Amino acid sequence: MTIWTPRLKSDQPKYLALAQAIADAIENGELALDEKLPPQRRLADALSVTIGTITRAYSEAERRGLVVARVGSGTYVKSAQEIYPAIKQWNQDIPGKIDLRAAFAPPGPQIQMLSDAMTAMTANPQLLANLLCYAPELGHSNHRESFKRWLTGEPVTLTNCDFLLTHGGQHAISVSVNALCREGDVILTEELVFPGILAAAQDRRVKVVPITMDEQGIIPQSVLQACQRHKPKLLYLTPNSQNPCGSQLSIERRQALVDICRQYNVIILEDDVQFLARHAKPLSIQQLAPELCIYFTSFSKRFDGAMRLGTLVTPKALYDKIRLSLRASSWTNSPLLIHCLCQWMDNGELAELEHWLTQEMHARQAIAKEHLAPWLTVSQASSFNLWLKLPTGWLSHEFVAQAMDNGVLVRSADDYRVGHQVPSPAVRLCLSRPSNREQLSQALTVLKNILEQGPSLKDALI
């Protein structure tokens, strides 16, 4: 009888290579759930290793939660119920619904990347010992060098600037607002805006003033009028892929905003968190005016939500203020997460992942255009999001409710409003959220049918 005999990677200790082979075989279906692993002596003979190596490998697989040793019977791949006991708690989906609400990175190479990085770390006990210690406030010097090299490929300059590591984009927003604003100060934002800036302003008791937008983004003339009237401290922008509308500011508008903010001494907080292919990003506001701009990005969209790391680039004149605010909120970051990220930066895996994300989103955007072309606004080809302006007769909350009744979850324009002004009816679709293109196509078909049928007839009013 032929027994399962994997090929082991030669660049790892054999017991770790075998444990990883078990994990890979379970993932690709080569080893079935509840299947018995080969007896240790027979597998040792087949692989020309010691029984001790097999014992360590099986123990490592058990430690990872992949298999279970049953006394007197052998070692078995865990059943689905044993491997995924909390899957319903982890899964944020509503059963029977396709979720297009949150801009998560679509599933791809991330799990294997993380598995490989963690396996490499566990094979080096001294490295683990170093990473378990508190990191220096600004991070380990080798990690900072990795980030500095990576930033050379981003739309940012470090000339007369420096960078700090944050716990993601929201943390960068909170740190910046806390450092530069006091109670009663004013922040200008786009009239439809990422709610995280509103939360940070509310926490600091800072007033938010919305600025009019058109199909090209925020209008410079409106910013000028607001600067004259409100004397703001900050202007918060998402210029590359406006969240939620998806517009991209032209170079001309970016330069006009820089000129206005320079005249009125307003700092620009430039949010570049939303994923977009590097070639689709024009010159950043920070590159146009590094002395006037705080730029930040994060890796939750480039990798996945658990990668709670970001970079915040600030002018040297503001560096100490921002650093003190960062110190007060968190002191430092987890070197374990940072080390994983630096591995991917240095070995090219992060660049490969971003290339994959770009291709995947090109395909998903194309699917969306096939289904919803008559109702779409202009969007970036690699963006996770899509802005859907609703035809006459619809209200945003009515469309959201009807979509939900038909099994699709979308985000209302009302969720992004500043103050009490009700925006024009629209919804944001996160094309990246479904687990595959087929599920996305199914959801978009539902939305297309709803749009073609039109809103439900309302009761007559007398």
C-alpha positions in Angstrom: 0.0 0.0 0.0 1.4 3.4 -1.0 1.7 5.9 1.9 1.6 9.6 1.7 5.2 10.7 1.1 5.7 14.5 0.7 8.7 16.3 -0.9 10.4 18.3 1.8 11.9 21.7 1.3 15.7 21.6 1.7 16.1 25.1 3.2 14.3 24.2 6.5 15.0 21.8 9.3 13.4 18.5 8.3 10.8 18.4 11.0 9.6 21.9 10.2 9.6 21.1 6.5 7.4 18.0 7.2 5.1 20.0 9.4 4.7 22.5 6.6 4.1 19.8 4.1 1.3 18.4 6.3 -0.3 21.9 6.4 0.0 22.3 2.6 -1.4 18.8 2.0 -4.4 19.6 4.2 -5.0 22.9 2.4 -4.8 21.5 -1.1 -6.9 18.4 -0.2 -4.1 15.9 -0.6 -4.7 14.9 3.1 -8.4 14.7 3.9 -10.0 15.9 7.1 -10.1 13.1 9.7 -7.5 11.1 7.6 -4.9 9.1 9.5 -1.3 10.1 9.0 1.3 7.4 8.1 2.8 5.4 10.9 5.9 7.2 12.1 8.4 4.4 11.3 7.0 3.8 7.8 7.2 7.5 7.0 10.7 7.8 8.5 11.8 5.0 6.2 10.1 6.5 3.1 11.7 9.9 3.8 15.1 8.5 4.9 14.9 10.4 8.2 14.9 9.4 11.9 11.8 8.5 13.8 12.6 11.4 16.1 12.3 13.8 13.1 8.8 12.4 12.4 7.8 12.6 16.1 8.9 16.3 16.2 7.1 17.1 12.9 3.8 15.5 14.1 4.1 17.4 17.4 4.7 20.6 15.5 1.6 19.9 13.3 -0.4 19.2 16.5 0.9 22.5 18.1 -0.4 24.3 15.0 -3.8 22.8 15.5 -3.7 20.7 12.3 -3.7 17.2 13.6 -4.6 15.3 16.8 -2.8 12.3 18.4 -5.2 9.6 19.6 -3.7 7.2 22.1 -3.4 3.7 20.7 -4.7 4.7 17.3 -2.3 7.2 15.7 -2.2 10.8 14.5 -5.2 12.1 12.5 -5.9 15.3 10.5 -8.4 17.2 12.6 -12.0 17.2 11.4 -13.6 20.5 10.1 -15.3 21.0 13.5 -12.0 20.7 15.3 -9.9 22.9 13.0 -12.5 25.6 12.7 -14.3 25.7 16.0 -14.7 29.5 16.1 -15.0 30.1 12.4 -18.5 31.6 12.8 -17.2 34.0 15.4 -14.2 35.1 13.2 -16.3 35.4 10.1 -17.8 38.9 9.9 -20.3 37.9 7.1 -24.0 37.7 7.8 -25.1 34.2 6.8 -26.8 34.2 3.4 -25.5 37.7 2.5 -22.7 38.8 0.2 -20.9 41.6 1.9 -19.8 44.6 -0.2 -19.4 47.0 2.8 -15.8 46.8 4.0 -12.7 47.4 1.9 -10.8 44.2 2.8 -7.9 42.9 0.6 -9.2 40.0 -1.4 -7.8 36.6 -0.4 -4.7 35.5 -2.3 -1.1 34.8 -1.4 -1.3 36.4 2.1 -1.9 33.2 4.1 1.1 31.4 2.5 3.2 34.6 2.9 2.4 34.7 6.6 2.9 31.0 7.1 6.4 31.1 5.5 7.4 34.2 7.5 6.4 32.7 10.8 8.0 29.4 9.9 11.3 31.2 9.1 11.1 33.0 12.5 10.4 29.9 14.5 13.4 28.2 13.0 15.6 31.0 14.5 15.3 31.0 18.3 17.7 33.8 18.8 15.7 36.0 16.4 12.6 35.2 18.3 14.2 36.1 21.6 15.2 39.5 20.1 11.7 40.1 18.7 10.0 39.2 22.0 11.8 42.1 23.8 10.5 45.7 23.8 11.6 47.4 20.6 13.2 50.8 20.7 10.7 53.7 20.5 11.3 54.3 16.8 11.8 50.6 15.9 14.9 48.5 15.3 17.5 50.2 13.0 17.4 47.3 10.5 13.6 47.5 10.3 13.8 51.3 9.8 16.3 50.8 7.0 13.8 48.3 5.3 11.0 50.9 5.6 13.2 53.7 4.3 14.1 51.6 1.2 10.4 50.7 0.7 9.4 54.4 0.9 11.6 55.2 -2.0 9.1 53.5 -4.2 6.1 55.4 -2.7 4.8 58.8 -3.7 6.6 60.5 -0.9 9.9 62.4 -0.2 12.0 62.2 2.9 13.9 65.4 2.2 13.7 67.5 5.3 11.2 64.9 6.6 11.2 61.8 8.7 8.8 58.9 9.3 7.2 57.2 12.2 5.6 53.7 12.5 1.9 53.6 13.5 -0.7 51.0 14.3 -2.4 51.6 10.9 -4.1 54.5 9.3 -6.6 55.4 12.0 -3.8 55.6 14.5 -2.0 58.0 12.2 -5.1 60.2 12.0 -5.6 60.3 15.7 -1.9 60.9 16.5 -1.8 63.9 14.0 -5.1 65.4 15.2 -4.0 65.1 18.8 -0.6 66.6 18.1 -1.8 69.6 16.1 -5.3 70.5 17.3 -6.8 71.8 20.5 -10.4 71.9 21.6 -12.3 74.3 19.4 -9.9 74.2 16.5 -11.2 73.6 12.9 -10.4 70.8 10.5 -11.6 71.0 6.8 -12.6 67.7 5.1 -14.3 66.6 1.9 -18.1 66.8 2.3 -18.2 63.0 2.1 -15.4 61.6 4.2 -13.9 58.5 5.9 -15.7 58.4 9.3 -12.4 57.8 11.1 -11.4 61.5 10.8 -14.7 62.5 12.4 -14.1 60.1 15.3 -10.6 61.6 15.9 -12.0 65.1 15.7 -14.9 64.3 18.1 -12.4 62.7 20.6 -10.4 65.9 20.5 -13.5 68.2 20.5 -12.4 69.7 17.2 -14.9 71.1 14.8 -15.1 69.6 11.3 -16.2 71.8 8.4 -17.1 70.0 5.1 -15.9 71.3 1.8 -17.9 71.1 -1.4 -16.9 68.4 -4.0 -17.6 67.8 -7.6 -16.9 64.8 -9.8 -13.2 65.7 -9.8 -12.9 65.9 -6.0 -12.6 68.7 -3.5 -13.0 72.2 -5.0 -10.0 74.6 -4.2 -12.2 77.7 -4.3 -14.4 76.3 -1.6 -11.2 75.6 0.5 -10.1 79.2 0.0 -13.4 80.5 1.3 -13.3 78.1 4.3 -9.8 79.2 5.2 -10.8 82.9 5.1 -13.9 82.2 7.3 -12.8 79.5 9.8 -8.9 79.8 10.1 -8.5 75.9 10.1 -5.5 74.0 11.5 -5.8 71.0 9.2 -7.1 70.0 5.8 -7.7 66.3 5.6 -7.8 64.7 2.1 -7.8 61.3 0.3 -6.6 62.6 -3.0 -5.6 59.4 -4.9 -8.8 57.4 -4.4 -11.3 59.5 -2.5 -13.1 57.6 0.1 -15.9 56.9 -0.6 -16.4 58.5 -4.0 -13.3 57.2 -5.8 -12.3 60.4 -7.5 -8.7 61.4 -8.0 -7.5 65.0 -7.6 -5.6 66.4 -10.6 -2.1 67.8 -10.2 -3.6 71.2 -10.9 -6.0 71.0 -8.0 -3.3 69.6 -5.7 -1.1 72.5 -6.5 -4.0 75.0 -6.0 -4.7 73.5 -2.6 -1.0 73.7 -1.7 -0.9 77.4 -2.6 -4.0 78.1 -0.5 -2.8 76.2 2.5 0.6 77.8 2.3 -1.0 81.2 2.3 -3.2 80.5 5.3 -0.7 78.3 7.2 -2.9 75.2 7.1 -1.3 71.7 7.4 -2.5 69.1 4.9 -3.1 65.6 6.3 -2.8 63.3 3.2 -4.4 59.9 3.6 -3.0 57.3 1.1 -4.4 54.2 2.8 -6.8 53.1 0.1 -5.1 50.6 -2.2 -4.2 51.7 -5.7 -1.5 50.5 -8.1 1.7 52.5 -7.8 1.6 53.6 -11.4 -1.9 55.0 -10.9 -0.7 57.5 -8.3 0.3 60.9 -9.5 2.7 63.2 -7.7 1.5 63.4 -4.1 0.7 66.6 -2.2 3.5 65.7 0.2 5.9 65.7 -2.8 4.6 69.1 -3.9 4.9 70.6 -0.4 6.8 68.4 2.1 7.1 71.2 4.6 3.3 71.6 4.6 2.0 68.0 4.5 1.7 65.0 6.8 1.4 61.9 4.7 0.4 58.5 5.9 -0.4 55.0 4.6 -0.9 51.6 6.0 -0.7 47.9 5.1 -4.2 46.7 6.1 -5.4 47.3 2.5 -2.1 46.0 0.9 -2.1 42.8 3.0 -5.1 42.3 5.2 -6.8 43.8 8.2 -4.6 42.1 10.8 -1.5 43.9 9.5 -2.0 46.9 11.8 1.0 48.8 10.7 1.4 52.1 8.9 3.9 54.8 8.1 3.5 58.5 8.9 5.8 61.0 7.1 6.1 64.4 8.7 8.1 67.6 8.2 11.0 67.8 10.6 9.5 71.0 12.0 6.5 68.9 13.2 8.4 65.7 14.0 8.8 66.1 17.7 5.1 67.1 18.2 3.9 64.0 16.3 6.4 61.8 18.0 5.3 62.9 21.4 1.7 62.2 20.5 2.6 58.8 19.2 4.6 58.1 22.4 1.6 59.1 24.5 -0.8 56.8 22.6 1.3 53.6 22.1 5.0 54.1 22.8 6.1 51.5 20.1 4.9 48.8 17.7 5.1 45.0 17.8 8.5 44.0 16.4 7.0 40.6 15.4 4.6 42.2 12.9 7.2 44.6 11.7 9.7 41.9 11.1 7.3 39.9 9.0 6.5 43.0 6.9 10.2 43.9 6.5 10.9 40.3 5.2 8.3 40.8 2.5 9.6 44.3 1.7 13.2 43.0 1.3 12.6 39.8 -0.5 10.1 41.3 -3.0 7.0 39.4 -1.8 5.2 42.6 -0.9 5.8 44.0 -4.4 4.6 40.7 -5.9 1.5 40.8 -3.6 0.7 44.4 -4.8 1.1 43.3 -8.4 -1.4 40.4 -7.7 -3.8 42.8 -6.0 -3.6 45.2 -9.0 -4.4 42.4 -11.5 -7.2 41.0 -9.3 -8.8 44.4 -8.9 -8.5 45.2 -12.6 -10.5 42.0 -13.2 -13.1 42.8 -10.5 -13.5 46.4 -11.8 -14.1 45.0 -15.3 -16.8 42.6 -13.9 -18.5 45.6 -12.2 -18.5 47.6 -15.5 -20.1 44.7 -17.3 -23.0 44.6 -14.8 -23.4 48.2 -13.8 -22.0 50.4 -16.5 -25.1 52.7 -16.9 -24.9 53.8 -13.3 -21.2 54.0 -12.5 -19.1 57.1 -11.9 -15.4 57.2 -12.9 -13.2 54.9 -10.8 -9.6 53.9 -10.6 -8.9 50.6 -12.3 -7.2 49.0 -9.3 -9.3 50.5 -6.6 -11.1 48.3 -4.1 -14.1 50.6 -4.1 -16.8 51.7 -6.5 -19.2 54.6 -6.1 -22.7 54.0 -7.4 -24.9 57.1 -7.9 -28.5 56.0 -7.6 -31.1 57.0 -10.3 -33.9 59.4 -9.6 -36.5 58.0 -7.3 -34.1 56.2 -4.9 -33.1 57.2 -1.4 -29.8 55.7 -0.2 -31.2 53.9 2.8 -34.1 52.4 0.7 -31.6 50.9 -1.8 -29.4 49.6 1.1 -32.5 47.9 2.6 -33.7 46.4 -0.7 -30.2 45.1 -1.5 -30.0 43.5 1.9 -33.4 41.9 1.5 -32.0 40.3 -1.7 -28.8 39.1 -0.1 -26.3 41.9 -0.7 -24.8 44.3 1.8 -23.7 47.8 0.6 -22.7 51.0 2.4 -25.0 54.1 2.2 -23.7 57.5 1.2 -25.2 58.7 4.5 -22.5 56.9 6.4 -19.9 59.3 5.1 -21.7 62.6 5.6 -20.3 65.4 7.7 -22.9 67.0 9.9 -26.6 66.9 9.1 -26.6 67.6 5.4 -28.1 64.6 3.5 -25.9 63.7 0.5 -27.3 62.8 -3.0 -28.4 59.1 -3.1 -25.5 56.8 -3.6 -23.8 53.7 -2.2 -20.3 52.5 -2.0 -19.5 49.0 -3.2 -16.3 47.2 -2.0 -15.5 44.9 -4.9 -12.6 43.5 -2.9 -14.7 42.0 -0.1 -16.2 38.9 -1.8 -14.0 35.8 -1.5 -13.9 35.3 -5.3 -15.0 36.8 -8.6 -18.0 34.4 -9.0 -19.4 35.6 -5.7 -18.8 39.2 -6.8 -20.6 38.7 -10.1 -23.5 37.1 -8.2 -23.8 40.2 -6.0 -23.6 42.6 -8.9 -26.3 40.7 -10.8 -28.6 41.3 -7.8 -27.8 45.0 -7.7 -28.3 45.3 -11.5 -31.8 43.7 -11.2 -32.7 46.0 -8.4 -31.7 49.1 -10.4 -33.5 47.9 -13.5 -36.7 47.3 -11.5 -36.5 50.7 -9.8 -37.6 51.6 -6.3 -40.7 50.0 -4.8 -44.0 51.9 -5.2 -44.6 54.0 -2.0 -48.0 54.4 -0.4 -50.0 57.3 -1.6 -50.0 60.4 0.6 -53.2 62.3 1.2 
